[in-house]
């Protein structure tokens, strides 16, 4: 080799180019419901027969669902504060007793779907007291 410094410099540059890789990491997907979550929205559809009503509360700054390690959840939606018991049944199911008294005392069993930086809680369509009565609740939260 007639020019070792040039060869070493070229080798250094080439190794730097090929050793760098772009990071395409997406946000982490949570694995536990425990912790404080910011409320994105809380939707409810209910009805009897052909009469259907719906609401979609959009979370504001300061709204949260705080799932404690003591199986209590503390909720703030606007000026409304609530707390209740919850129980994680599996990696994808949680039982929330929140608002149970408003819906004929049925505790909604929610499917948990963890997504990057958040979780969606979705109750199944539940038929209540009267035939043809139902409600569906979807809550979107993020860290």
N, C-alpha and C positions, 0 to 999 in steps of 0.2 A: 504494500500500500504506500503510495507516494504521498498522500495527504491525510494522515490519520485524524487531525483535528476536524477537518471538514466531514469525514466519514462519521466521527463520533457525534458531531452536531446534527447531521442528517438523521442518524439513528435515534437521537434524543427527540427530535421533532416528530419523527414518524411514530415512535412509541407513545408520545403524548397524544397524537391524533387518534390512534387506535385504542388507547386505553380509556378514553373519555366516552361515556355514553350518556345520552339524554335520560332524564328522569321523567317518566310519564306516570308517576304515581298519582292515583286518584285519592280523594279523601278516604280516610280509614272507615271501614264499616264497623259500627259498634257491635258488641256481642252480649251486652247486658242492658236491661232497662233501668237498672239502678243509677241514680244521678239526677241532676237538674237539667231539664230539657226546655228549650224555648218553643212556645206554641206557634206553629205556622198557621194552622187552621183547624177548626172543629166543626164538622158538618153533620147534620142530622136530617134524615128523611123519615117521615112517619105518615101513616094514613090508615083509613078504614075504607075498604072497598075502593071506589073510584076517586075518593077525596084524599088528595096527597098534599102534604105541606113539607116544606124544606127550609132549612136555615144553614148558613155558612158563616161562622164567626171567623174573621181574619185576625190572627194574633197581632197584638200591639207590643211595642217595646215594654218589657217588664212582665209580660204574660209567661207563665211557665207551668209545667208539670214536674214536680220534684218527687221521684220515687226513692224512698228511704230504704235502708237496709232492714228496717223494722217492719216491713210490709205495709207501710202507710204511704199514701200518695197525697201530696199537698198541691193544690191547683189554684192558679190565679188567672182568671179570664176577665180583663177589664177591671171593674170594681167588685166583681164577684170572687169570693174566696171560698174554697171548699177543701175538704179532706175526707179520706176514706181509706178503707183497707183494700189491698190488692194481693193477689197471689199468682206467682209465676208457675204455670202448670207444666210447661215444657220450653224448649228453646224458641218455640214459635207461638205460644199461647199464654195469655195472661187473663185472669178474671179481675175485672174492675167492678167495684160496688158503687161507683160514682153515679149519682143521679138515679139510683135504682128506684127510689120512691116515686119518681116522676113517670116511670114506665111500668106500672103495675108490679112493682117490687121485683122485677126480673133483673138479676145481675148479668150484665153483658159479658159474654166470653169473647175476648178479642184475639184476633190473629195478629201476631207481631211480625212485621216484615222489616228487617233491618236493611237500610240503604246507606250509601256513602254519606256520612255525617248526619244520619237521622234514623227515625223509625216511624212506621205507619201502624196505627192500631185500627183494626177494622172489625166491627162486630158483624156476625152473620145477620142476614135478614131474619128477624125473629118475629114469629107470629105470637101475639099476646091475647089476652082475655077473650075477645070476640073473634069468631072466624073471619078471616080477611083482614084483620088488624096486623100491622107490622111496623117496625122501625129499623133503620140502618144508621149506624154511627161510624164516621171515619175521622180519626184524629191524626194529624201530621205534626211531628215534633222534630227538632234538630238540636244538636249540641251547640 
